[in-house]
Every structure is written in C-alpha cells, then in structure tokens.
Amino acid sequence: MTIITNTTLLIRRIAEVRRRREAVVDRQERLRGTLPQWALAPLQLVGMTASEIQGLMTELSAAEKQSGLEDVERELEQLDQQIEELENLLLTTPSRTLDGIQAVLDMAVTRFRAQTVTDPGDVFYDYGDARILTFLDRAADDLRSLMSESHRQAS
C-alpha cells in the first residue's frame, strides 16, 4: 500500500474504500436473499437431531459457496482491513491545515453518527452518546463557519 502523508488525501481514500465496502454489503444482502428459505430461518432448527442440524449446516455452506457469499465476505474483510490501516495512518498523520482538521472532524462525526442512536424512543438510545454527537456536530459546524468566513475575507 502506498504511504499517504496528506490528511485530505487520506480522508478521500478512506471515503472511497468505505463506498466500495457499502457496495459489497449491498451485494452481500442481495446474495443472502437468493439463499434457500431454510437457510434464512435458523430458528427452525429447534427440535432437530444433531445429525440433521449438521446436514443443514453443510447444505448452508454449499449454498453460500454457490451464491458467492463466501467471496463477498472475504472481500469485506479485506476492505475492513484497508480501512483500518488507512485510519491508523490518519491517526499518526498530523493535520497541517484547517481544511485537514475539518476533514478529520467530519469523518469522526460521520462515523460516530452512524453508530449512535438519536431517537429517544429507541431501545438502544443513550442520552450521553447522543449529547456527545450534538457537541461534535456543533464543533464541526462552528469550524466550518469560521473557515468559510476566513475564505470570504481572503477573497
């Protein structure tokens, strides 16, 4: 992998790999939809003998191979590894500009937003996490405003 030492380029590369990952996840979901019905209902295994369960698991593995699901899962693992390597590189690369700082903050907020439940009615809602997300959004918005003001003044 080429070493990227520019924060903005790293952010772009991470976004590109994440887009590829999302496309692979979509493909994975489509492939799962093509598996036989028995493969999608594992709770029906209750009450079966060990040999019956083993037989179904073997059939499930064969069905996943035929559908290409194993290849997709392997590709997802590779993409996840690339993302982790790029993020590790980003953590060790100092931002030299406000644009770079803004890009890192936006990426962090986007990641945190994706895994934070903001609906108080949701079972997994956590007030503390939602509040932290609000603070991060505020900081990102403030930085964006300051940057746009400085760009206007420079023009």
C-alpha positions in Angstrom: 0.0 0.0 0.0 1.3 3.5 -0.9 2.0 5.7 2.1 -0.2 8.8 2.1 1.0 11.6 4.2 -1.6 14.2 3.5 -4.7 14.3 5.7 -7.1 15.3 3.0 -5.9 12.6 0.6 -6.2 10.0 3.4 -9.8 11.1 4.1 -10.6 10.8 0.4 -9.1 7.4 0.3 -11.0 6.2 3.4 -14.2 7.5 1.9 -13.5 5.7 -1.4 -12.9 2.4 0.4 -16.0 2.9 2.5 -18.1 3.4 -0.6 -16.7 0.2 -2.1 -17.5 -1.5 1.2 -21.1 -0.3 1.1 -21.5 -1.6 -2.4 -20.1 -5.0 -1.3 -22.5 -5.0 1.7 -25.4 -4.3 -0.7 -24.2 -7.2 -2.9 -24.0 -9.4 0.2 -27.6 -8.6 1.1 -28.8 -9.4 -2.4 -26.9 -12.7 -2.3 -28.4 -13.6 1.1 -31.8 -13.1 -0.4 -31.1 -15.7 -3.0 -30.3 -18.4 -0.4 -32.9 -21.1 0.1 -35.7 -20.3 2.6 -34.4 -22.9 5.0 -31.1 -21.1 5.2 -32.8 -17.9 6.2 -34.7 -19.4 9.1 -32.2 -20.8 11.6 -34.7 -20.8 14.4 -36.5 -23.7 12.7 -33.6 -25.9 13.8 -35.1 -26.2 17.3 -36.1 -29.8 17.9 -33.8 -31.4 15.3 -31.2 -34.0 15.9 -27.5 -33.2 15.8 -27.1 -35.0 12.5 -30.0 -33.2 10.9 -28.5 -29.9 12.1 -25.1 -30.9 10.8 -26.6 -31.8 7.4 -28.4 -28.5 7.1 -25.2 -26.6 8.1 -23.3 -28.5 5.3 -26.0 -27.6 2.9 -25.9 -24.0 4.0 -22.2 -23.8 3.5 -22.6 -25.3 0.0 -25.4 -22.8 -0.8 -23.3 -19.9 0.4 -20.4 -21.1 -1.8 -22.7 -21.4 -4.8 -24.1 -17.9 -4.3 -20.6 -16.4 -3.9 -21.4 -15.2 -0.4 -18.0 -16.5 1.0 -16.1 -14.5 -1.6 -18.1 -11.4 -0.7 -17.4 -11.9 3.0 -13.7 -12.3 2.2 -13.8 -9.1 0.2 -15.5 -7.3 3.1 -12.7 -8.5 5.4 -10.1 -7.1 3.0 -11.9 -3.7 2.8 -12.3 -3.5 6.5 -8.6 -4.2 6.9 -7.7 -1.5 4.3 -10.0 1.0 6.2 -8.4 0.2 9.5 -4.9 0.6 8.0 -5.8 4.0 6.5 -7.4 5.2 9.7 -4.3 4.1 11.7 -2.2 6.1 9.2 -4.6 9.1 9.6 -4.2 8.9 13.4 -0.4 9.3 13.0 -0.5 12.0 10.3 -0.8 15.5 11.8 -3.2 17.9 10.1 -1.3 20.9 8.8 -4.3 23.0 7.7 -7.8 23.9 9.0 -9.2 22.0 6.0 -7.4 18.9 7.1 -8.7 19.3 10.7 -12.2 19.8 9.3 -12.0 16.7 7.2 -10.8 14.6 10.2 -13.6 16.0 12.4 -16.2 15.4 9.7 -15.1 11.8 9.3 -15.2 11.2 13.1 -18.7 12.8 13.4 -20.0 10.7 10.4 -18.6 7.5 12.0 -20.0 8.3 15.4 -23.4 9.3 13.9 -23.6 6.0 12.1 -23.3 4.1 15.3 -25.2 6.4 17.7 -29.0 6.1 18.2 -30.5 9.6 18.4 -34.2 8.6 18.8 -35.1 8.7 22.5 -37.8 6.1 21.8 -35.3 3.5 20.6 -34.3 0.8 23.0 -30.6 1.4 22.3 -30.8 5.2 22.9 -28.1 6.5 25.1 -28.5 10.1 26.2 -24.8 10.6 26.8 -23.8 9.4 23.3 -26.5 11.5 21.7 -25.3 14.5 23.6 -21.6 13.9 22.6 -22.8 13.7 19.0 -24.6 17.0 19.4 -21.4 18.6 20.7 -19.3 17.2 17.9 -21.8 18.4 15.3 -21.7 21.9 16.9 -17.9 21.9 16.8 -17.8 20.8 13.2 -20.4 23.4 12.2 -18.5 26.2 14.1 -15.3 25.2 12.4 -17.0 25.2 9.0 -18.4 28.7 9.7 -15.0 30.0 10.7 -13.4 28.5 7.7 -16.0 30.0 5.3 -15.6 33.4 6.9 -11.8 33.3 6.5 -12.2 32.2 2.9 -14.6 35.1 2.2 -12.2 37.6 3.9 -9.3 36.2 1.9 -11.2 36.6 -1.4 
